[in-house]
């Protein structure tokens, strides 16, 4: 069906189509404009395919033919779709409406390692999408927005001679460093808590900036800090401390902002500093969509409902805070969108399920995943399951890593940054005095 519809379009007007660079046998549309003749050719192809109907169920026949026409158009004009959506500034996914699929080839960042199977190459009965376009189906529990703000700014990530190098850092040693509000009933466990972030803002800014510098000396262009790693005061001081200095292309950190009635806004600050551009750019804060529990106490936060994907030619980046990755719909929808870079600032004594669900994107959309989990020590005095997690779209194992790795234990009085080199599949540690 796709072949016959494609041939019909080409036969109508050969000058309308051009050869895709580097692929001599691949014709693509020079624009997304369709003339009356093109529409007539598609209608004729559809009528021919529907008579006689190959299926007893007419609806199925219509669906198959519609998918065939869409596939033929996508093969020829799909490369023009993203430009059209980008010109909208941002796209909010709505049921029944089309949205672009972000297709990225991970091989430039994998060195000599093979990539896993491209999701578009897998058998699928879903007729609601083509390689370049999807139709949103079913009511969604969250609002998903494709944001093109960073279209040019994100693209340089991974293009340096070092390749793709990312860091997950640990600036805090224990829970005692954080300012917490709880109901704290007499002789009973707390039922809720509000985390205001580290209490010593001056010390925290110093630790964070030193960790960023240490990671950058190892070639890291992306640095992720844990959830709640900055208070509002720390965030303001960080903006000043990082201004005018060399900075990673992508920096992300969890922030706590206070509100009335002992609630807080649990957010992630995403800062992008493009080489050659003097001014950095900060995205809208991403607010957590659901609260967690810490030792049985509920997180007292104002929840949000929006998930943003920042789209660029090379990267489609999203940030999920801690337990958000456990909401099955969210990773599934990010995979459908084609997100290929997921950052997860976390603060949890249990990380196994989060690492599993976040890491699933390495197969769902050939994504790289970075998680930074703090603090270093919990009650009782023990290490959490992992302080950093990395995953990538590799064909062979290992394709994910939990730090500290064997032989890389962090010393009790040290803060640390774990450095992941995608082309080498290695994770190293840099430790600094607290």
C-alpha positions, 0 to 999 in steps of 0.5 A: 500500500505504501509503495503504490501510494508513493509511486502514485505521488512520484508519478504525478510530479517528479520535480516536486521530490528531491534526493535525500543527501547521502541516500541516492535512491531515497526521494523526499518532498522538497516541502510539505505542500501538496497540490490538487494533483497529489491529493487526487493521486492519493484518493485514486490509490485509496479507492483502488485498494478498497475495492474489492475490500480485502477484509470483512470488517470495513473499518479495518480496511479503512484503517489499513489503507489510511495507514498505508497512505500516511506511510507513503506520505511520511516516507516522502514528506516526513522530513518536513514535519518537524520544521513545521511543528518547531515554528509553533514554538511549543506543541501540547499533545492532545487526544486525537491531534498529531505530534512529531516523533523525535527520531535520533540516531545514537550511534555518533555517541557510542564509539565502537559499540553497536546500538540496540534495535531502533524502535521504528524497526520493531514489529508493531500493530499500532496504526496510529503512527508513522516514523515521523508522526503520531496521533495522540490516543486515549486520555492522558493523565498528564500534560505533555509539551514539546518545547523547541526553546533549546533547538539550537542550544542543545545540539552541541552536547556530545560533539566535543573530541571527548564525545558524550561525557555526563556526570552525576554528582553527590554534594551532601553527606547525610539527611542532617544537612537538610532543613525539614518540617514535620508534624512530628506527633509525640511517640509516633512516626511523622506522617508528612515532611517538607524538605527545604533543602540544605540548611547551609547555603554558602557551604552548598554553593561551594560544594556544588561549584567544586563538583561542577569544576571537577566534572568539567575537568574530566570532560563532562558537558552534562552535570546532574545533581540530586533532588532537593540539592538546592534551597531557594537561597542556594539557587539564587547564589548559584545563578550568580556563582555560575554566571560568566564562568565556564559551565557545562552545556547542561546543568540540572539540580533539584530545588526546594522553594517554600510556600505557605502552610509548610508546603514546598515546591519541589522543582528541577532547575535546567540550565543550558550554556551553549559554547560560543553563546555568552548568555546561558538559558534556563528553562521553566522549572519542572515541578514534581507531579506526585509526592513520595514517601520517606520512611512512611512520611508523605512529601508535603509538596504542591504537585504539577501536571506537566511533563516537558520535552526539550527538542533539538536536532540531536537531543530530546531531553526531559527531566523527571523528579524521583518517583515520577519515573514510576508512573508507567504512563510517563516513561511510555509516553516519553518513548512514544515522543522519542525522548533520548535523554532523561535526567532524574534528580532523586532523593530516595532510600530505595532506587531499584525500581526507579533505575529499572523504569527510567533505564527502560527508555534506553530500549523504548526510545534509544535514550541515555539516562542519568540519575543522581540520588542523594544524600550519601548516607541514610538512617541507619548509617548505610549507603543507599542502593545507588548514588548515581545511575547511567544507562545507554542504548547499547546492543550488548551488556552492560547497558546500565551502571549503578554507582558506586561501582565495586572498588569505587566506594566513596569515603565517608567525608567526601563528596563525589562526582561519577563520570560516564563516558558513553563511547567507552562505557566506563564510569569513574569517580572523582572525590573531593573534601566536603 
